Each structure stands twice: as C-alpha cells, then as structure tokens.
Amino acid sequence: MKLANLIGNRFKERPSDCVIDSHALMIKGGYMKYVTNGIYSKNPPLKRITRKIENIIREEMDAIDGQEVQFPVILPGSLWEESGRFESVGNELLRFKDRNNIPMVLGMTHEEAAVHLVRDYGTSYTKYPFMIYQIQTKFRDEARPRGGLIRVREFTMKDAYSFHTTQEDLQQYYEECLSAYNRIFKRVGIEEVITVASDSGMMGGSISHEYMLLTPVGEDSLAICNECGYSANLDTAENIIHNEAVGQLEELKIEHTPNASTIESVVNYLNSKVEYSCKAVVYQRMKDATYVVVFTRGDMDINETKLAKQVGDEVYPATITEESGIIAGFIGPYHFTGKATLLFDSSLKNINSLVCGANQKDYHYTGFNIERDYGKVKYVDLSKIQNGGVCPHCGKKSISICRGIEVGNIFQLGTKYTKAMNMTYIDDKGEEKYPIMGCYGIGVGRLAASVCEAHHDEYGPIWPMSIAPWQVHVCCLRADDKDTKTTADNLYENLLNENIEVIYDDREVRAGVMFSDADLLGVPIRIIVSPRNLKNECVEIVTRDKNIQKKVGFDEIIITVKELINEMMN
C-alpha cells in the first residue's frame, strides 16, 4: 500500500474534544471518522487492526472447540419477550416497529438468538457440550458515549455461548475460556490485563468475571488488594466495616440545626464526627417509582449496583415530592413516616450513638441508637469499598481503588435463558432438563483502543506486531532523487514478494512530515531510504518503540526484517 493513496486525513494538532490519548491519536492519525454520537466509520488502518484482532480471537475460540455462527443484527421483540428482557432492559435496548407494526430490537447482546438457534438441535444429552460464537455488529444506546471506541453505541463484538448438562462441565469449560482469553490478550499485546470478579447485571447468572486493563483513564473502578492479589469490580466488592461498639451510649436528644441539610454542614454545626453520623440517600425504583431510603455511615457512598440487586430492580436518584412525606435533608430512621422502603447499610452496625435527621426541617437527633430507638434491623452491604478498606479475602486493610478499561467478560448464566425460553433436553435417565449456559464476550474496537491506550507515546500509537496495520513502513526521503526513489521502489516490491505487509511513503514531502505520519501509523518496523544512506550502500532500520536503530546493508535487509518480525511476534 502506498501512503499517498491511503484514505483518511492525518492532523498535526491534537483534537480538542478528545479527552483520552487513544481517542485523540486515532482521530489525529486518520484511523476513524466521527459519524454521530458514539458511532464511527473505520478507515483502512483501523480496519486492518480489527481484522487481525478478529483472526486471533477466531483461532483461540476454534482451539477450544468453538463453532462460528452469525446471528441477525435485527431481532424480533418476541424473542426478547420470551426471556423477559424486552421490558426489563432499560433504554440501552433500541426498540422499534417494522412496516407491519411488529416490535423489533437492534441486538445489543445475543443470548436469546443463541438459544433460538440451538434449542431444536440440543434435545438430547448426547449433543452436549458445545459452544457457538459470532463476531457481529451490535448496538447499545449508551446514554454517555465517551473515549472514542472505549464506550460507543455501535460496536463489533465477539460473543460466545456454551451449553452444558452439568455445573461441573460448565465450570471446566469456564476455566478453558479463562485461559483462552489470557492467550488472546497476550497475543494482541496487553498481557498485563487482570481478571476481576464482577456483577452480571442484566446478563444474569451467578458468577462472572471481567478482564481489566489498568489505566487512569479507565471507566470502571476496581478494588485491588496489595497483599493477597484479590481484585473485584467496585460494584461487587464487599465493603467490610469493623465497628466494635463505637462511641458511648448517649441520651437521644433533638437539636435545632438551621440550614444544615448536608452531612458536612450537620457535623460542622454540631461539632461531631462524620463517622458517627447516619446519612440518608433516597432512590426510586425504575418499575413503579416507589421510594427507597438507604441509611449509611456519613463517610460512605452507596453502591447503586448492590442496591439494585437488593431491591430487585434498577434504581435512580429520587425526586422527592411533598406527597412522599420525606423531608429532604433531614431524613432519619426515628419516627420516619414517609412512604418508602428503609434499608440499613452494614457500616452502621455497632455504632452506639449517631447523629441523624429528625424528619423535621432544620432538626437532627444526637445520641440515636438503632437497636434501642428504632428496633432490630437487618444490615445489608450497600456501600462502596474505599481506599485502605478491609480486603474481603485476606482481611487486611490493604485495598487500593484503581481505574480500568473492561476489555472482555465471561458469565456463568445457569438456566436463566434456557428455562425462560423453554429449551430442554432429555438426559440419560429419560428426564427433561434445562441446559446450563456460559457467555463470553470481547469488544473488538474497544480492544484495539485499549491496546493503543497501553502502548503509545506523545507522537502516536506503538502497535504490537501481531495487530499492527502493516509490519513495515518504508520511508523514501528525497523521492525527487532518482537513485533513492529507484532503490525504495525496488525494496517495496521485494518486501511484497516476501509476503511482508508494507506501507510505502514515496511522497515528495519534508522528512518531518513523513516521520510524523509514520509515528501516527505506529508500524513496528521503519526502513529509511535516503541519499545519505545510499552513499554507504545501506538503509536505516528503526523500530517504532525506538529500541532498535541500526544501519543494514542492501543484501541483509530482507533477512533482517524477517528476523525482527519473528522476534516481535513472540
């Protein structure tokens, strides 16, 4: 490929609206073009990268007996009604009606389609186990797309679905997929990815893991133990609080707290400790808008994923109306008469005396004791684990909160979908059973962006050889010089004849422009042909990461390049 013919514009300046580096470099380098919010077109460099990623994924999925299929992008709403997700999934699912007024959806995930494909096939235990996978376009109507390909609305994803007759068989295959995923991430150049326990969310199931690339620009927060290696998404990490009879038991008193409607203003006004305060956070259920009030320690934040799981519905921050009987800013458990479900976070357990709202404007209680003044309650883990928190695995105060990009996920779905969609098989005893499912996903575009995020410098991406758009970038300095141009042309043809992927820059531009574009394309091996090098009967070979820079004679170019390619592929 000649760079002069490569479609896509490259820019000198960093785009002002790109916050993270991978997004900025992919726009600046002409990898993709913005179409609309969360939707991009791919130019040839990015398409070549994602095709290589897809091939690596295919090889690893085939190696664990995966069978590639393809589901429709558009699915009838009736399939999602069978699983119960047509109504339960929020606005991320794009619903519409066709010309016959039939409800349809744009597939954001394909569990329903997978069950539909194989439920007539898997009617006997002799057909199990098996795994099917696809690499397909999906659409998720994200409320806040960000970071270029990190969080988009339209995306390409590999999703796989395995079917089993026993939990033990699923567990064994789940471990095989764990290993396959580790190989995939190593092959694409980000073997530093870690595995964390996660929440299965709308996917359902009891066990799930995410593969995270640790980076300050990541969209997810992770709890990681520096002592034992425990790791989990913040949404699932248990927040362990040891309150051992904290504070003295005091008399319950009502205090006038004018205009003190926040925890900070209350503790300042009363000169008390935030750890001895009871904060109220109000939510509403998605289904019926009923109120849920969560009481937690004043220095804690509510984990909405934990809360949603506890109440069995999605929740959102409440809009408090007068009819609710809830006095915003002064809410407390004692003599609460509002219309709401009350929940108590485990961070309040064993605190003898608390400051809490009095359910009257401008008043709070001091000396509030939950068991004495309210009664016996069930404490539930609803708050976020914090830096320096107790590790749920080793028990040490060694938790660090880090950021990460999710590059893959796997779920043990159980019988959630097969049971809902009436997929059954006859076992060896002649009994009817529901197959057990696993689900395994990797976002292709997000993976490409994550590799760029992990491997770049201020000038552009540093693509690993395994997924680089081309293996070699030939730069012809002084293309107006006949001997230089002839030598570079011949080298280009010789490399192509050796089945080496080459991008060739023979434009009559300044060296600075040529090298700037080469840095933006991030090709691993660069060969510089120039009049100066020709005088010494050599070329200059430089790797994009600048670790190798050497002069090579004409007779040694091909063998040197092949050796470098082999070395950089391993």
N, C-alpha and C positions, 0 to 999 in steps of 0.2 A: 504494500500500500504506500502510495506517495502522499506525504503530508500535505502537499499543495492541493490535493484532491479531496482531502478529508473534510467532510461536512461538520459544521459546528464551529462557533466562534470562540476564540480564547481571548481573555481580557487581561489587561495589565493590572488593574486595580481590583482589590477585594470587594465583592458586592456588599453594600452597606446593610442590607436586610438579612444577611446570613449570620447567625449567632455562633454556630459551631463550625469547627475547621473543615470537617468532611463536606458539609453542605457548601461552604464557601469555595473550596477547592474544586468540587465537582461542577459548580456553575462557572467558576473562573476558567477551568480547564476545558470547557465545552463538552462535558460528559452527558449533560442532560439539559432540558429546557422546561421552564415552568409553564404549565398549561392553565391550571386553576388551583385553588387552594387544596394542597395535599395530593396533586396529580402532576406527573412529569412525563415528558417524552424522553426516551433514551437515544443518544447519539451513538455512533459505531463503537467508540472506546468502551463505554459502559455496557453496551450490548455484548461485546466480546468478553468482558469480565464476567458478567452474569451468566453467559453461556458456559464458561469454564466452571463456574461455581456449580451450576446445574449438573454438569457432567460428573463432577466429583461426588455430588450428592447421589446421583444415579448409581455410580459404581459402588458406593457404600451401602445403599439400600438394596441393590441387587445381591450384594455379598451376604446379606442376612435374609435371603430368600424373599425379598420384596418383589411384587409384581406391579409394573407400572400400568395405570389406567388413566382415564381422563373423565372427569365429571363435568356437567354443564356449568357455565358461569351463571346462567339464569335458571332458577328452580321454582316449581310451583309452590305457592304458600301452603298447600295441603300437606306437603312433606314436613314442613316445619310445624304445622298444626299437630301432626302425629306425635312429634317429640315433645310438644308443649312449648316450644321456643318461639313460635310465631308471635305470641303475645308477650311472653316473659322477657325476651331480649329487648333492650331499650332502643333508642333512636339510631344506634350504630348500624342496625339492620335496615337496609333500604328496601322498602316495600312499595309496590306499585301494581297497577292492574293493566292487563293487556287489552287488545281491542274487543275481546269477548267478555270483558269485565271479570276475568279470572284473576285472583290475587297471586302475585308473583314476588320473588325476592331476588336480589343480587347476592350471590353466595359470598359470605364473609368467612365461612368455615363449612366443612362438608361431611360432618358426621351423619346427617340424615341421608345424604346422597350415597354414602358408603354402605349404610345398612340397606338402602333400597336396592343397590346393585347386587348384593350378595345374599339377600335373605331367601331367595328362591334356590340359590346354589347350596348354601350351608345348612341343609335339612338333616344331615346325618353326621354323627360324631366322627365318621371316617374321613370327612373333608377337612378336619381341623388338625393343627392350627394353620392359619395363613395370614399374610399381610399384603395389603394393596396400598399403593401410593400414587400420587399425581404431583405434577408441577404445573400450577394453574394460576391464572389471574383471579384475584379476589377484590372485593370492595367492602370497606368498613367505613361508615360515615362518621369518622372521628370528629369530635367537637373542636379539638385544638391540634391540628396537624403542626408538626414542628421538626426542625433539624433536617430539612431535605428528605432523604429517604429513611431517616430514623423513625419517623412517625408520619405515615401518609394515609390517604384514603383508598387509593387503588394501588395494589401491590401484587407481586408474584411470590407464591409460597409453595414450598414442598410440604404437603400434609400426607401422613401415612396413618393407616388404621389396621390394627391387628385384631384377630378374633381367636378366642381360646375357649376350651371347655373347663378349665380349672384355673383357680387363682395362682396356683403354683406354676403352671405353664406360662401364664401372663407375666408373673414375676421374673421368670427365667428369661423370657423374651425382652422384657423391660430392661434387664441388665445388658443384654446384647445391644439394644438400641443406645443405651448409655455409652457403651464402648464405641459404637459406630459414630455417634455424634462427636465423641472426643477425637476420633480419627479425622472426621470432616473438618473440624475447627483447626486441627493441627495442619492439615493439608492446605487449607486456604490461608494459613499464615498467622492465626491467632490462638496458638495453643495455650496462651495464658488465661483463656476463658475458664471460669469456675462454675460449678454446679451448686445451685441453692434450692432449698425446699421452698415451695410457692403455694399460693392459693389457686384452686382450679377454676374459680369464678364461674362464668356462665357455661363453661365446658362440662362441669360436673365431675363426679368421681371423688375418690378419697385420697389419692396420692398423686402428687405432681411435682415436677422439678423444672427449673428454668436454668438456661445456660447464660451466664452474665459475663460481659467484658467490662472489667472495672475501668471506669474513666470518670473524671469530674463532671463531664457534660452528660452523663447518663440520665435517663428519665426515671429510673427506678432507684429506690433507696434499699440498701441491703444491710443486714445486721451480721457482722463477722466477728468471730471470737479470735483474738490474737493468741490465745493459749492452746486451744484444742482444735481449731480449724472449723468449728461449727459455722455454718452460713445459711441464711434464710432471707427471703424477701421480707421487708418490713411489715408487709400485710399479714404474714403468718407467724412471725417471730413472737413467741410468748414473752410477755413483759412480767418478769418476776420481781415483786417488791416485798422486801422483808421489813414489815412494820411490827416490831415487837413491843407492844404496849407503849406506843409513842406518846409522850406528854402525860400530864397529870389529869385525873378525872376532875372536872370542874362543874360548877353550877351552871345550868342553862340560863342565859340572860339575853334579852333583846336589846340591841344597840341601834341608836339613830346614826345612819351613815349617809348623809345627804350627798346626792350626785355621785355616789360610789357604786357604779354599776358594772365594773370590771374587777377581776381578781386583783390586778395590780393596784387599783385605786382603793379597794377594800383593805388589803393588807397594809398599805401605807397609812390609811386613815386610822386603823385600829392598832398599828404598830405590832402586827403579828407576822408569823412565818407563813410563806406560801405553802410549805409542805403540810401545814396544819389547817388548810382551807379545803372546802368542798365546792368544787366548780360544777356548774350545771351547763351542759351543752344540749341543745334542742335540735331534733331532726324530725322529718316527716317521712312516712313510708311512701314508696312510689305508687303502690296499688290504690290506696284509699286516702292518702294524705293525712292519716292519723298521726298524732304526735308521739314521739319517743324522747324522754328526757334521760340523759346519761349523767350520773354523778361520778366525778373522778377527782383525784387529788389536784390541787390547784396548779401544780407544775407539770401536769401530764397533758398530752394531746390524745384525742380519740382517734382510733384506727377505724375508719369507716368500713373497711372490708370485714373486719371482725364483727362490727356492729351489724352489718347486713346479714352475715351468716347467723348471728344470734337471733335476729327478729324474722329471718326467713324472707327477706325482701330487700330490694335496693332502697337506699335512704338518701335524702338530700337535706342540706341545712334548712331549717324551718323558717317560714314566715309566720310570726306569732300574731294572732288576731286577738281582739278583745274578747270574742266569744269563747276562746280556749280556756280562759281563766288563768292563764300563765302570765306572771308578772316579769317581763323580760328584765334581766339584770339583777333580779332579787329572788331568784328561784332557789328553793331548798326543799329537802325531804319532809321537814317537820311541818305538819298541818298543810301539806300540799293538797289543794282542792281542784286543781286544773284537770282537764281531760287529756290524760296521757299515760303511756306505759312508762314506769320508772325502772331504771336499771342502775346497778351499783358496780363500779369498776373495782377490781381487786386491790388497786392501790390505796383504797380507803380502809382496808381491813386492819384492825387492831390499833387504829388511832383513837386515843381516849377522848380528846376534846377537839372539836372542829369549829371553824367559822363557816357559816353557810347562810344562804339567803333566807329571809323570813316570810317570803311570799307577800310582802307589803312593800310598796315603793319607799325607797330610802331607809330600809331597815334590814339588819342582819342579826343572826344569832351568834353568840360565842358560847363555848362550852358544850356544843352539841355532841352527844354520844349516840351513835347509830343504834346500837343494841338497846340502850336504856330509853332513849327518847323516841325512837321510831319502831323498833322491834327487830326480830331476826330477819336477816336478808340473805339472799344468795348472791355472793360476789362472783363476777364474771370478768375474765380478762378481755378488756375492751380498749386499752390504751396502747400507745406506741412504745416500743422499747427505745431506750435512749443511749447516747454515748456514755460509756462507763457502766452500763447496766449489767445485770447478772446473766451470764450465759445459761440458757436452758439445758445445755449438755453437760458442761463441767462444773457449773455452779460458781464460777469466779466472776468478779466484777471486771470483765475484760472485753466487753462488747464495743466495737467501733462501728459507726454508721458510715457507709460508703455509698457512692453512686455507681450505677452500672447500666449498660445497654443490654437488653434481652435479645440474644441472637438465636435462641431456639427454646423449645419447651416440649415436655413429654408428660402425658397424663395416663393414669390408670382409671379408665372410665367406668369399669364394672359393667353392670347391665342397664345403666341409665337409658341408653338409646335402643338397645335390642328389646328390652322389656316394653318401653313406650311404643315401639313400632312393631311389636309382635313378631320379632324374628326368633324362631325356635329351631331346635334340632332334637333328634331322638338319640338318646345316649345308648350305651351298650346293654343297658337293662330294659330298654324299650320305653324309657320315661322321657317326657318332653321337658327340655331345659332351655334357658336363655343363654346365648353365648356371652362371654366376658370380653370387653374391648379395651384396647390401648390406643392412644392417639399421640402422634409425634410430628411436630411442626418446625420448619425453619423458613424464615423470611429471606428470600434471595437478595432483593435490593438492599434490605437493611443490613444483611451480612456484608455486602460489598461496601456500604458506607461505614460499617464498623471496622472493617479492615483498614480503610482509609483513615479513620479516626485514630487507629492504633499505630499506623505506620505512615507518617508524613513529616515533613519539615516545613519551614516557612515558605518554601518555594513550590511545593506540590506534594502529591502522593508518592509513596515509595512502595510500589506494588510488589508482592511476592511473585516469584517466577511462576508459580502454579496457576495464578489467575490474572497475571498481567495482560493487558490488551495485546501487546506484542512482546516478543522475547528480546529483540534487538532494535535499537534506534540508530540508524546511520545518519550522521550529520556531515553534509558536504559543505565545508567552509570554502567560500570563494567559488561558487558554481559557475562564475563567469570565466574561470581559468580552465582552459580546455583539458589539460592533463589531469587536474584534480577532478573535474566532472567525469571524465572517462574512467578514471580509477574507481570513483564512488559508484558509478553506474554498473561497472563490472562486479564490484563487490556485492552490490544489491542483488544482481542476478545470480551470483554464485551462492549466496546465502539462501535465496529462494529455492534453488536447485537442491539444496541440502535439507529442504522441508523445515527451514527455520523461519519463524514468524518475524517479519521485518516491517517497520515503518521507516520510510526513507524521506529525509528532508533535503531536497535539492533546490530550494527556493533561493533567489538572489536577495537575501536579507542579511542584516548585520548579525554577527556571531552572538551578540547579546540577546537578540530576539529569538534566534534559533535555539540557544541553550535554555532560555526561559520557557519556550514551548515544550522542549524536551523534559524539563523538570515537571511541568504541569501534566504531561502524559505519563510520567513516572515509570517508564520502561526500564527493566532491571539492568540491561547492558547497553551502553552507548559506545558507538565506534565513530571517532572523529577523523575525517579525511581532510587534510589541509595541504596547501603548498609547502609549508614548513616541514610537515611530516614526510611528504613525498621526497623531499631532498635527502632525507635519511632512510628512504625506502621502508617506511613503516607507517602504521596508523596508531592512534591512541585509543586504548580501551579503558573506559571508566564505568564503574557500576553506579547506579543511581544513589545508593547509600554512601558513596564516596569511600568505601572500604578498600576498593581496588582501583588503582590508576597506574597504567603501565603502557610502554611502547611495545608494539608487536610487529615483527616483520611480515611482509606480504604472504610468505609461504606458510606462516603459522596462524593466520587469522582464523580460518575455519575451525581448526582443531582446538584453538584456544577458546573460541566461542562455545563450541560443543561441550568442552570440559566445564566451563563456567555454568552453562545451562544445567548440566547434570548435577553439579555441586549445589546449585541454588534451588534445585527441585527437591533436594533431600533435607 
